[in-house]
């Protein structure tokens, strides 16, 4: 039924066909009369009878034809959000309804205009004696709700379709890995072979496992689970040096997440408690296999702590020998982010095994960092494991600094910090709040000429100037700020409960501004994909030119992309923040931004034979491929996109924290402090 504008009573008596539609019966009657058919048939009783049958038949056909012409396909009905199983929503295509309309009193005329919510069903609910104005008045609120519900249904279908597109991308990525690199750490999709750059532990398999569980991709869960059961222990016994940080966040975190999601801590059918569908495939293999492998790996990683003369662990471990040593570069220093990004995983390992040694070693690092001098909560990017002190003065939230700040917040959340039992980790929230204040005071800048908010660096420490350089890695901060402000609640709920302070609202506003900046870093390039690093033009630098941005981009003058920084590694930080911000604010723009990013990945990084490849230069449409699919593309990027487009009740942020490799681990609201004091 065509939509119409409201009308006045003047329309009722205005009988001009440009503004008033004739009913189908009136149209047939007028046609017959103007052609003189009544004069041919109306002179006899039989002729009148025939004319009556003819008029009735033609009138029915005319109406039925009109209904068929207006009838969209079932696919279109679904895209519009209509329930095709509900006859009240599509009753206008039913002949019975049409015959009812045929004999119904004609509706008052009105002027046809642009599309508006379809109120036909609301009209049909009224009495035949009611005027249109009365029906509209009586049901206006209901009509608005119905229109809103229709949009909700339509949007639900749209985002379910887009979510399914992400699942297909995950299957394509896994298919390439399985075909050409199964058992290797990473796929080289263009060369169609595997490579070991993370210690040879099959990192892609473990990084992708919980993504497959969340998506319900049964084949991948079985393939990955079987490999872990049969092959991973041999890898531990045979392989040599691994980086403690990378192995903890990817392999240990992936194993522990798989253990939890598959029901390892309870008797439930895998998936129900975290919002997933109950699926027997989550139990293959037995979840205890994941925990056994995690505990074995944790025991080997402990040498990084026991070998160090300070609470700061060494950066590298030789798994087969269970020995550790400091890094062979940077003067043997450990990255601050690496030493302070082990706590979620090792603490949870202690919780599920009952052995406090893992969590205690990891938490001792944070206890130690609490005592060190800082610059308004900000810290240098290196730690010396021999002295336990910070090394150098470079302060940044990009590489080697990022997840230190992330884990201050997330460890606090994981151990019930937002609840009444979290007093033992209150110091972490204090450190986080001090750091956020320092970021606002010392690292925030605005670009020229359009004032994009960015997070810069202090390469020479507190006494030096702010560099307008920002790694893509820094885009994690928008999500962390939103999570810190809301504690995982939606903004609406937090406001109603009076839980958002003025500072929280300021942090949330900054989070949204940074998310805009991170999206525009994608939006400014020819491919729609972000470079690894950007610089922002400042008021002191008013040079002209796009410097890597596409012509016509809104922020092409603000964002500078140097030739050496134009590569894209399929990173997740921006879509991670979009996911968190959508969960907190419910603002649909974050979904739309995520979809645009996903489309760019599909257009420029997909390899026909399987997998996705990082790019050498995002500023040109030819976008040459670097021939590598990072494990975090399956473990993080596609997972966050899938969750962004899906139901917010799946892995709610009030019950789960995601480690820095996007492996979800449960929040413990009660007796978290006992984890490091008791042993089974």
Secondary structure, DSSP 8 states (H G I E B T S, - for coil): ---B----HHHHH---TTTS---HHHHHHHHHHHTTHHHHHTTSHHHHHHHHHHHHHHHHHHHHHHHHHH---HHHHHHTT--TT-HHHHGGGSHHHHHHHHHS-------B-S-----HHHHHTS-TTS-HHHHHHHHHHHHHHHHHHHHHHHHHHHHHHHHHHHHHHHHHHHHHHHHHHTTSSEEETTTTEEE--SSSS-HHHHHHHHHHHHHT-HHHHHHHHHHHHHHHHHHHHH--EEEHHHIIIIIIHHHHHHHHHTTTTSSS-TTTTTT----GGGGSS-HHHHHHHHHHHHHHHTHHHHSSSSSS--SEEETTTTEEE--SSGGG-EEHHHHTS-HHHHHHHHHHHS-THHHHHHHHHHHHHHTS--BTTB--SEE-TTT-SEES--B-SSTTTHHHHHHHHHHHHHTTTTSTT-GGGHHHHHHHHHHHHHIIIIIEEE-TTT--EEE-BBTT-TTS--B-EEEGGGGHHHHHHHHHHHTTS-HHHHHHTT---HHHHHHHHHHHHHHHHHHHHHHTSSSS---SEEEE--TT----S-TTS-TT-TTTTTEE--GGG--B----HHHHHHHHHHHHH--THHHHHHHHHHHHHHHHTB-TTSSB--BS-TTSTT--B---B-HHIIIIIHHHHHHHTS-TTTT-TTTEEE-TTS-EEE---SSGGGGGT---
